[in-house]
Amino acid sequence: MSVSQRADSSSDDGIESTSGRNEVNGVDGSDSKKGAMHVGIIMDGNGRWARARGLSRYDGYRAGTDAVRRAVECSADLGIGALTLYAFSSDNWRRPYGEVQLLLSLFRWYLQRETANCVDQGVRVSFIGRRDRFPATLQREIERSESATDSCDQLLLRIAADYSARDEILATAAMLSSDHPPTRSDFGRKLTGGVGNLSEVDLIVRTGGEQRLSDFLLWEAAYAELVFIKTLWPDFTRIDLERSLNEFRKRERRFGGIGKCSQQKGRTDVEQQSTPPTRQGRVAHNRAVRGDVAVHEHESIVPTSPL
């Protein structure tokens, strides 16, 4: 397995307690099961999988839907409360017309096949991204699937289709009033407002060996851990997901703070060297920790030292 660092940064194709999860981007997890993880997957490698077998790209994408089913079926058992799958980037419209039409027909076929299974398994389906450019028949199928699963609460399955994180951020910013600059919390709630408050992404897995985010969940994944694996998406199984979660467990998530092993030494250094902070400094610091400082504010939180 090839792994990379956290997200402080499309090709053709273990579970840490979240009680200390960073919430500065304004998402608090009320829409997924308490304490459960939010995992995003960039499903890459369908075309290469098909080419290696002398099959059509459509065959590769269809095989990929079986991998989607496997991932959905095991997610709740593995402690995942929200699963976001990158199915179709807004940039994918640049692909050949025939391939795009096959993909759109496959989306519709998948929803017709899987919606009943999602209801049985308690999986709530939600699409993120634009849908106005989809055929009317696909738009209706999306609405039907979302409506049929609206009361399900075992797993939130978000399908990112005609999706661009940058476009989503721009659209959210355009909705906000310039007279009232937003805090990170305000902005995050607007960004994920389609399904209520949603936990920030804990882990992003990309299959197929490539190592990039490809405009996927850029805001929500501010402190996500990234795992890149060589497995092509149609071959993805529960074992691959478990291994990715095990890699996640090994990492210490500091959210901009310091590691546990450095905390005690850090306290001692501060006690010995720091000037006691002013009340104003403490207030500003606490507001920053909560994410309440508006984006445009630059209040100093550094203690002032006597002359």
C-alpha positions, -999 to +999 in steps of 0.1 A: +000+000+000+013+034-009+004+062+016+008+099+018+005+128+042-025+147+053-044+172+031-027+205+035-026+203-004-088+127-125-072+103-142-093+080-164-107+067-147-079+025+118-106+041+133-096+069+156-121+084+181-136+115+166-146+131+199-118+155+194-126+162+157-117+195+144-148+216+137-133+249+125-149+244+091-184+244+105-195+208+103-202+189+135-214+154+125-250+156+135-260+141+101-240+109+106-240+085+135-223+100+166-187+091+168-187+076+133-162+084+106-166+103+073-147+086+045-143+099+010-133+076-019-119+087-053-129+057-074-101+056-100-090+029-123-121+016-141-108+022-176-074+006-169-091-024-153-111-029-184-082-023-208-061-049-190-088-075-197-095-065-233-130-052-223-147-019-231-145+011-207-182+006-201-175-029-188-150-013-164-175+012-151-201-014-147-177-036-127-170-005-106-207-005-095-201-039-078-172-023-059-196+005-048-220-021-035-192-039-015-180-006+000-215+004+010-224-029+025-194-030+048-191+007+058-214+008+088-198-024+102-164-007+100-175+024+119-182+047+089-212+070+093-208+089+061-193+077+028-188+102-001-180+086-034-165+106-063-184+093-093-183+121-119-162+153-119-175+184-136-143+182-157-154+147-169-178+165-194-146+169-215-146+132-222-159+118-255-197+123-259-204+086-262-185+077-230-203+105-210-237+092-222-228+057-211-218+069-177-251+088-173-271+058-183-251+037-158-259+061-130-296+057-137-293+019-139-274+018-106-300+038-088-328+016-102-309-015-091-297-003-057-323+020-042-343-008-027-311-024-013-302+009+003-336+011+020-332-024+034-298-016+047-307+018+062-285+037+037-295+073+030-286+084-005-277+120-013-262+135-045-239+165-043-229+186-072-249+200-101-277+180-115-292+206-139-270+193-168-282+157-164-310+143-185-344+148-170-348+110-166-317+108-145-327+138-124-360+121-116-342+089-107-319+108-083-349+125-067-367+092-063-337+076-047-332+104-023-368+105-013-371+067-009-341+067+015-347+100+033-355+084+067-326+058+066-300+064+093-274+036+093-251+052+067-252+084+047-241+077+011-231+108-007-225+105-045-205+133-060-217+137-096-211+167-119-191+178-088-163+204-084-152+214-049-140+247-062-173+255-080-191+245-048-171+269-027-176+297-052-213+291-053-216+291-015-195+323-012-219+340-037-249+332-015-234+349+015-240+385+023-210+408+020-225+429+049-220+400+073-187+383+067-190+346+076-171+326+101-157+292+091-187+276+109-212+297+090-195+289+057-192+252+064-229+249+073-239+266+041-216+244+021-231+211+034-266+225+039-282+201+015-282+173+041-278+193+073-246+194+093-221+168+082-189+157+098-156+168+083-139+142+062-116+120+083-101+099+056-098+101+018-089+069-001-079+071-037-076+039-057-056+033-089-022+045-078-026+083-086-018+107-058-040+138-061-074+151-049-087+161-083-110+189-069-127+166-044-140+178-010-114+205-007-131+224+022-143+194+041-110+176+038-089+203+053-075+179+079-083+146+063-058+118+062-049+106+027-043+070+017-034+061-019-036+025-030-027+008-062-058-014-063-080-005-093-115+005-083-134-026-097-111-048-076-117-029-044-130-050-015-137-049+022-101-059+028-088-028+010-111-006+030-100-023+063-063-018+054-070+019+046-087+023+080-058+005+097-034+030+081-056+058+094-055+044+129-017+046+130-016+084+124-018+111+150-042+138+141-031+171+156-055+196+138-028+223+139-019+215+175+011+195+189+015+158+193+007+140+225+043+132+232+052+169+229+024+183+250+040+180+284+073+194+273+054+222+255+035+231+287+068+233+306+084+255+280+054+278+280+053+281+317+090+289+319+093+313+290+059+329+282+046+362+294+011+357+309-015+365+282-038+395+285-076+389+289-080+403+254-055+378+241-072+349+258-106+359+244-092+362+209-075+328+213-106+310+225-126+325+196-101+313+171-101+278+186-139+277+183-137+289+147-158+320+156-134+345+140-147+358+107-126+352+077-117+388+073-107+394+109-070+394+119-071+401+156-038+395+173-039+366+197-003+370+208+001+381+244+015+416+247+047+419+267+055+447+290+081+472+279 
